[in-house]
Amino acid sequence: MFLVGYSVGATLAWKCSEFGLCDGVIGCYGSRIRDYLEIVPKCPVLLIFAEQEPSFDLHDLVLRPEQQKNTSVVILAGEHGFCDRFSCHYNAESFIKAQMLTNTFIEEIKKRN
């Protein structure tokens, strides 16, 4: 079972990762993750951010070593909401990259299990 969230949903998915109740967590542009940096994921996590995040500086998002073992962070071109086709911030190229990263992440975990 994989948990996928966007924006606030990504932050909620990040929070759920500390319980190990799913095989993996994918979070897209969860800017509030910065408020929950004490969480240590118990399952693999893929975090995808937009390079132009208006609400915080991505360079301030520093994961502790124990979080880095289970967490991959990817920054793609665009702004918050780049995966939403109905958003003015939609970025087709980054959306395709995010989809490919997500598919690869899921396939790698499925191979391990």
C-alpha positions in Angstrom: 0.0 0.0 0.0 1.3 3.4 -1.0 0.2 6.8 0.4 0.3 9.7 -2.1 -0.4 13.3 -1.2 -0.2 16.7 -2.7 0.4 20.0 -0.8 -1.3 19.6 2.6 -1.9 15.9 1.7 1.8 15.5 1.2 2.5 16.8 4.7 -0.1 14.4 6.1 1.5 11.5 4.2 4.9 12.6 5.7 3.3 12.5 9.1 1.9 9.0 8.5 5.3 7.7 7.4 6.5 7.6 11.0 4.1 4.7 11.7 5.3 2.2 9.1 1.7 1.2 8.1 2.3 1.4 4.4 5.0 0.3 2.0 5.9 3.8 0.8 4.9 7.4 0.9 5.0 9.9 -2.0 4.6 13.6 -1.2 4.4 16.4 -3.8 5.1 20.0 -2.8 4.3 19.4 0.9 5.6 22.7 2.1 4.4 22.2 5.7 6.8 19.2 6.1 9.2 21.8 7.3 7.0 22.0 10.5 7.5 18.3 11.1 11.2 17.6 10.7 11.3 15.6 13.9 9.6 12.7 12.1 11.7 9.7 11.2 10.0 7.7 8.4 9.6 4.0 9.0 9.0 3.3 5.3 10.6 4.7 2.1 9.5 8.2 1.2 9.8 10.2 -2.0 9.4 13.9 -1.6 9.0 16.0 -4.7 9.2 19.8 -4.5 9.0 22.7 -6.9 12.1 24.8 -7.2 10.0 27.9 -6.8 8.2 27.3 -3.5 6.8 30.7 -2.4 6.1 29.7 1.2 9.6 28.6 2.2 13.2 28.2 1.1 13.9 24.6 0.2 17.5 25.1 1.4 16.0 25.4 4.9 14.6 21.8 4.6 17.5 19.8 6.0 16.7 16.2 6.9 18.6 14.5 9.7 20.8 11.5 8.8 18.3 9.0 10.2 15.6 10.5 7.9 17.8 10.4 4.9 18.1 6.6 5.0 14.4 6.3 4.0 13.8 9.6 2.2 14.6 10.8 -1.3 14.1 14.4 -2.1 13.7 15.7 -5.6 13.3 19.3 -6.8 11.7 19.9 -10.1 11.3 23.0 -12.2 8.1 25.0 -11.5 6.0 26.3 -8.7 3.7 24.9 -6.1 1.0 23.0 -7.9 3.0 22.1 -11.0 1.3 18.6 -11.3 -2.2 20.1 -11.3 -3.4 20.5 -14.9 -6.0 23.0 -13.8 -3.5 25.2 -12.0 -1.9 28.3 -13.5 1.4 26.8 -12.3 1.1 23.5 -14.2 4.4 22.5 -15.7 3.9 19.6 -18.1 7.6 18.6 -18.2 7.9 18.5 -14.5 4.6 16.6 -14.2 5.9 13.9 -16.5 9.2 13.7 -14.5 7.2 13.5 -11.3 5.1 10.6 -12.7 8.2 8.8 -13.9 9.9 9.2 -10.5 6.8 8.0 -8.7 6.5 4.9 -11.0 10.2 4.1 -10.5 9.9 4.5 -6.7 6.9 2.2 -6.5 8.5 -0.4 -8.8 11.7 -0.5 -6.8 9.8 -1.0 -3.5 7.7 -3.7 -5.1 10.8 -5.6 -6.2 12.2 -5.4 -2.6 9.0 -6.9 -1.1 
